[in-house]
Amino acid sequence: MTTQSALGPSSRVLIIGASGGIGQACAIAAGNICGMMNVTMLSRAADDFDITDETSVAEHLGQLDGPFDAILIATGGLEVDGFAPEKSLRSIQSAAFEAQFALNAIGPALVFKHVSRLLPKDRPALIAALSARVGSIGDNQLGGWISYRAAKAALNQIIRTASIELTRSHPLSTCVAIHPGTVRTPLTEKYVGNNPAVAPATAGQNILDVLSNLRPSDTGQFFDWQGVPVEW
């Protein structure tokens, strides 16, 4: 098995969700590694790319010419359609679950459905999606945030399954989930409190540092921003 990384000075990188705080920072960090001209960005704000709409996903990805050495799905949200994270089971609402799953699980799954043709089959290829430690079933010690936790746990299963299928067609592929840590953005500001948090620029660099050190033998795993494996 090769030890070469998919990310390097001449790599082509696609960032999906590049207008968000973390996505934009990852695009900048990828540009520093690969050269900005080698970074392609898709987002709702700039391209009307709606990850929850399969027609939009298929249309936008269908217009791209590959191969891309690395693809990062940097979409997601903690508050979706005005629904705040639940504090307890008593706060569960079906509409909140539907919104969370549409954005944080089904959307990335649709990208996986349509993106494999953009990855090379004859050399290392990387596809990663931003997950969250609170999506870890084994690490859940506090409860709460039920729909967000469940959607991220579903995303982790999607990534694990995608890694298995991709290896059959792309034997040198690396498909992983990444926990970016607590990042201080306008969308998370009210939930950070006194917890340690980093700026988006720091998070973006941390994520790209981890991705740059991954190899095909790491496929199907869940890593945090330090490159430490997270239990499912």
PyMOL commands that set and color helices and strands:
alter all, ss='L'
color gray80, all
select helices_A, chain A and resi 21-34+36-38+44-47+54-62+89-91+94-118+133-135+146-169+189-192+200-212+216-218
alter helices_A, ss='H'
color red, helices_A
select strands_A, chain A and resi 13-16+39-42+70-73+125-130+173-179+222-224
alter strands_A, ss='S'
color yellow, strands_A
deselect
rebuild
show_as cartoon
